[in-house]
Amino acid sequence: MCTYRTDRVLLEGSGKGANGWFELKAATVYFDHPVSAPMEHALNIDFVNPELGPSARVAVELGRESALALARAITLMVEGSPVS
């Protein structure tokens, strides 16, 4: 089901797109119809650097269970890692 909710998160990191690595500035997260994934609805995440234009984007479409599994794995890794 589409939530029509979009969250934007400011980021510090890097992403690899068609033109190589670039600095990430933000991610847009929403649950909607995917463009490519073979499912009715997906958690869509666009990792972007708006300053670099449309080519500085990495898009991800995940099924609900995959998104939840990824969120759990990220939480476990970050909580168990030493702070640098």
N, C-alpha and C positions, 0 to 999 in steps of 0.2 A: 504494500500500500504506500502511495506517495505521501510524504509528510508535508511537503511544501515548505519545509524548514531547511535553511542553509546556515551553516556555521562557518566562520572564517577564523583560522588560528594562525597567529604569527609564529614563524619558525626561524630556527638558526640551524643550517645544515647545508647539504649538497644533494643534488639530484642529477641523474644522467639522462639526457634527452638525445634527440637525433644528431645534435651538433656537439655532443660530448658533455662533460660535467659543467654544472653551473650552480651558483649560490641560490639556495632556496630562501624565500622570504615569507611565504604563507602557504596554507592549505585551505581549500574550500571543501567542505564535507556535506553531503546530502544523500538522502535515500530517495531514489526515483527510478525511472526506467533507464536501463543501461543503453549505451550506444552500440556496444559490441558483444558483451557477455550474453550467452544464450539463456537468459532467465527473464522473468517478468519484471522483477524489481531488484535493485542492487544498492549497496552502499558505494557511493561514488566519491572518490577523493581526487582532487586536482592539486598537485604540488606545483607551485608556480613562483616565478620571480617577475612580477609585472613590469619592472624597470627594463627587462630585457626583451619584452614583446612576447607574442604568442608561441614562438618556438621554444621558450624557456618554460616548458610544462611537461609534467609526467602525470598521466591519468591512470587511475586504477578503478576497476569495477569488481566488487566482491559480493558473493552471495551472503545472506544473513549469517549462516553458521560459520562461514569462513571469516567474516568480519569479526564475529565474537571471539573466535579462536585466536585471531591475530591480536585483538585488543588484550586478551588474557596473556598471550606470550610477551607482548610489549611491556605490560605491567610487571610481569615476573622478572624480565630482564633488567628493567630500569630500577625496580625496587631492590634487586639483589646485586646491583653494580656499585662499586665504590664511586663516591662523588669526586669528580676531578676539577 
